[in-house]
Amino acid sequence: MDTKWERAITLYEITKDEIENIFSLWDKSIIINGFEAINLGCKNSNFKVNTQDDTFLLRITPNVSEYNNEINIYRKIAAKLNVPKLYYHCIYDGKHVLIYQYIKSISLQMFLENKDNNHTNVVTQVAKAAATIHNFGIEDTRD
């Protein structure tokens, strides 16, 4: 397994002020205590955002044209799969921005690198989830 891959799109550089602006669009009472980049993913920029009450996943996708597809597929798979809750989404500064429930975890790659883990069970679960997600045709993603 290759662990020396490169991002397809550069990680979006964001400031605490920008994150505060994004979160205030959703809920003005949220106070941002800090954030850190999650350096996984090739096409999206993901950040773990700590607030006064909870931790969230902030996802920034530069390709706005895929915005409706992602939201519509999310709505359809949320009833079929256990997925993080999507709290808020919008277009911000020309980018697709989503605020999700943060679930403490490790990457699949890190899990598979640990020889003590039951890889077959997890790979089967991931394959079933991916099959469900990829079973939607482009016509299924339109409003």
C-alpha positions as CSV (number, residue, x, y, z in Angstrom):
1,M,0.0,0.0,0.0
2,D,1.4,3.4,-1.0
3,T,1.7,5.8,2.0
4,K,3.6,8.5,0.1
5,W,0.8,9.8,-2.1
6,E,0.2,13.5,-2.9
7,R,-2.9,15.6,-2.7
8,A,-4.6,16.2,-6.0
9,I,-5.6,19.7,-4.9
10,T,-3.5,21.8,-2.4
11,L,-4.9,21.9,1.1
12,Y,-7.0,25.1,1.5
13,E,-5.3,27.6,3.8
14,I,-7.9,28.9,6.2
15,T,-7.8,31.2,9.1
16,K,-9.6,31.1,12.4
17,D,-11.5,34.3,11.3
18,E,-12.7,32.5,8.2
19,I,-13.9,29.5,10.2
20,E,-15.7,31.8,12.6
21,N,-17.4,33.5,9.6
22,I,-18.5,30.1,8.2
23,F,-19.8,28.8,11.5
24,S,-21.6,32.1,12.2
25,L,-23.6,31.5,9.0
26,W,-25.0,28.4,10.7
27,D,-25.1,29.4,14.3
28,K,-23.9,32.8,15.6
29,S,-23.6,31.4,19.2
30,I,-20.7,29.0,18.4
31,I,-17.3,30.0,19.7
32,I,-14.3,28.6,17.8
33,N,-11.6,27.4,20.3
34,G,-9.2,26.1,17.7
35,F,-8.8,24.0,14.6
36,E,-6.4,21.6,12.8
37,A,-6.0,20.4,9.3
38,I,-6.7,16.8,8.6
39,N,-4.2,15.9,5.9
40,L,-6.1,13.0,4.4
41,G,-8.1,13.2,1.2
42,C,-6.9,14.2,-2.3
43,K,-9.6,16.6,-3.4
44,N,-11.1,18.2,-0.3
45,S,-9.7,20.2,2.6
46,N,-10.9,18.8,5.9
47,F,-10.5,20.5,9.3
48,K,-11.2,19.3,12.9
49,V,-12.8,22.4,14.5
50,N,-13.1,22.6,18.3
51,T,-15.8,24.8,19.7
52,Q,-17.1,25.6,23.2
53,D,-19.5,22.6,23.2
54,D,-18.4,20.1,20.5
55,T,-16.0,19.2,17.8
56,F,-17.0,19.4,14.1
57,L,-15.6,18.4,10.7
58,L,-15.3,21.3,8.4
59,R,-15.0,20.2,4.8
60,I,-14.1,22.5,2.0
61,T,-14.5,21.4,-1.6
62,P,-13.2,23.7,-4.4
63,N,-15.5,22.2,-7.1
64,V,-18.8,24.0,-6.6
65,S,-20.3,22.1,-9.6
66,E,-20.4,18.9,-7.5
67,Y,-22.2,20.7,-4.7
68,N,-25.8,19.5,-5.5
69,N,-24.6,16.0,-6.3
70,E,-22.9,15.6,-2.9
71,I,-25.9,17.0,-0.9
72,N,-28.4,14.9,-2.8
73,I,-26.4,11.7,-2.5
74,Y,-25.9,12.4,1.2
75,R,-29.7,12.7,1.7
76,K,-30.2,9.4,0.0
77,I,-27.5,7.4,1.7
78,A,-28.1,8.8,5.2
79,A,-31.2,6.7,5.4
80,K,-29.3,3.5,4.4
81,L,-25.8,4.0,6.0
82,N,-24.5,5.1,9.3
83,V,-22.9,8.4,8.2
84,P,-21.8,11.5,10.1
85,K,-24.6,14.0,10.4
86,L,-24.5,16.9,8.1
87,Y,-25.4,20.0,10.1
88,Y,-24.9,22.8,7.5
89,H,-23.7,23.4,4.0
90,C,-23.3,26.5,1.8
91,I,-21.2,28.1,-0.9
92,Y,-18.7,30.3,0.8
93,D,-16.2,32.4,-1.1
94,G,-16.8,30.3,-4.2
95,K,-16.2,27.0,-2.4
96,H,-18.5,24.3,-1.3
97,V,-18.5,24.2,2.5
98,L,-20.0,21.5,4.7
99,I,-20.1,21.2,8.5
100,Y,-20.4,17.6,9.7
101,Q,-20.5,15.7,13.0
102,Y,-17.0,14.9,13.9
103,I,-16.4,11.2,14.7
104,K,-13.0,10.4,16.4
105,S,-11.4,7.7,14.2
106,I,-8.4,6.7,12.3
107,S,-7.9,6.5,8.6
108,L,-8.6,3.2,6.8
109,Q,-5.0,3.2,5.7
110,M,-3.8,3.4,9.3
111,F,-6.2,0.7,10.3
112,L,-5.0,-1.6,7.5
113,E,-1.3,-1.0,8.4
114,N,-1.9,-2.5,11.8
115,K,-1.4,-6.2,11.4
116,D,-3.4,-7.0,14.6
117,N,-6.7,-5.7,13.2
118,N,-9.4,-7.8,11.5
119,H,-9.0,-6.5,8.0
120,T,-11.6,-8.7,6.3
121,N,-14.5,-7.5,8.4
122,V,-13.7,-3.8,8.0
123,V,-12.9,-4.1,4.3
124,T,-16.2,-5.9,3.7
125,Q,-18.1,-3.1,5.5
126,V,-16.3,-0.4,3.6
127,A,-16.9,-2.2,0.3
128,K,-20.7,-2.5,1.0
129,A,-20.9,1.2,1.9
130,A,-18.9,2.2,-1.2
131,A,-21.2,0.0,-3.3
132,T,-24.3,1.7,-1.9
133,I,-22.8,5.2,-2.5
134,H,-21.6,4.4,-6.0
135,N,-24.9,2.7,-7.0
136,F,-26.5,6.1,-7.5
137,G,-26.4,7.2,-11.1
138,I,-26.0,10.9,-12.1
139,E,-29.7,11.2,-12.7
140,D,-30.2,10.2,-9.0
141,T,-28.2,13.2,-7.9
142,R,-30.3,15.9,-9.5
143,D,-33.0,17.8,-7.7
